[in-house]
Amino acid sequence: MNFIDSLIGGAILGASSLLLLIATGRIAGISGIIGNMLTRGANNGWRLMFLIGLALGPLLAAPSGYILPEIDASWWMIIIGGLLVGFGSAYGSGCTSGHGICGMGRLSARSMTAVVTFMVVAAVTVFVIRHIVGGA
């Protein structure tokens, strides 16, 4: 994957989140979409289509040479990570996609603070896992 693929992917994400905002007035934050789908009975059609598209996108791109990512972690680490992400999304009033793609695009101070926090915590986590826990 080169920078052109990343640029195209970012443009598609930005355009789709803008289109959703213009068409429905809704933010394309995954945790909010899933959370509202589980708690609200009506008007879930667009949420379901959004989630289906999110899941099918990589599978549809695979024949064109896109390589599906492999996760080099044990199941317990994946489960703990998923629970921490869920807790963080609820505690932080949104997920990385909601704050990073949509909130920063709207110049939200709360989202900018959240994204800086995500990035610092991610860098510290990688350092700890690779250099302290991994023993390198």
N, C-alpha and C positions, 0 to 999 in steps of 0.2 A: 504494500500500500504506500502510495506516495502522497505528497502534499496536495496534489490536485484532487485525489479521491476525498481527502479530508475537507478540502475547500467546497467541493460539490456537496458532500454530506452535510456540512454546516449550513450551506445555503438552503438546502432542502429543509433542514430542521427549522431554520429561521423563517422561511417562507410558509411552511405549514403551520407554525405556531402563530404567525401573523394572520394567516387566512382564518384559522380557528377563532382568533380574537375578533377579527372584523365580522365574520359570519355569525358568531354566536355570542360574542362578548365574554367568552370563557377563556381561562388561562390553560395552556397545555402542560400543566404539571401532572405528572403521572400519579403521584400519591393522592392528589385531590380528585383526579378522575376515577381512580379505583375506589377511594373512600366514599365518594358520592354515589358511585354505582352500587356499592354495598348497602348504603343507608337510604337512598332515595329510590322509590319505585318507578316514578314517571320520568319520561324524557331521557332514557338511558340509551337510545338508539345510537346517537353520535358517540357516546362513550364506548360502547361495544365496538363500533366500527374503528375507532381510534386504536383501541387495544388490539384488535385483530390485525390491523395494518402494522402496528408496532411489532407484533410477533411474526408476521409473515414477511416483513421487509428483508431480513437477512436470508431467509430461506429462498425467496425469489431472486435475490442477488447472487446466491451460491453458484448457479450454473455459469455466470459471467466471469468466474474466477475469484469471486469473493471467498475468502477462507473464514469459516465460522470459528470464532475464538474458542480456545480451550482454557479451562480454568485449572490452574495448577495449585489446588488446595484440597484439603480433606473435606468430607461432608460436614463434619462438626464445625469447621471454620466457616463454611458457606452458610450454614444455618445460623450461627452466632452473628455473622456479618449481616445477614438478612434481617434478623431481629433488631440489631443495632440501627440499621438503616430505617426500619419501620418506626422505631422509637424516636430517632432523630428527626424524621419527617414530621411526626406528630408534634414533637417538642418545638421544632423550628418553624412551624406553620408553613411547611412546604418541603419539597424535595429538591435535589440538585437541578433537575430539569426545569422545575417551576421557577426557582430563584435564578439559576444561571442563564437559561435561555430567555424566559419570559420576563422575569423581574428586572434583570439588568437591561434588557431591551427597552423597558419602560422607565429606566433610570430610577428604580426604587432603591432608596437608601437602605431599607431593611434587607433587600435581596443582595445588594452589594456587600453589606456586612456579612450576610450568610455565606456568600461565595468565598470571601476572604477567609472566613472561618473554615469552610470545607477544605480549601487548598492547604492551609496551614496544618490542619489535623491530618490530611492525607499525606503530606510530606513527612510529618513526624511519625506517622504509622509506618510508612515505607522504610524510614530510617531504622525504627525499632525492630521491625520484622527482619530486615536484611542484615543489620549490623549487631543487634543485641541478642534477639531471640535466635536468629540463624547462626550466630557465633562467628560471623565472618570478620 
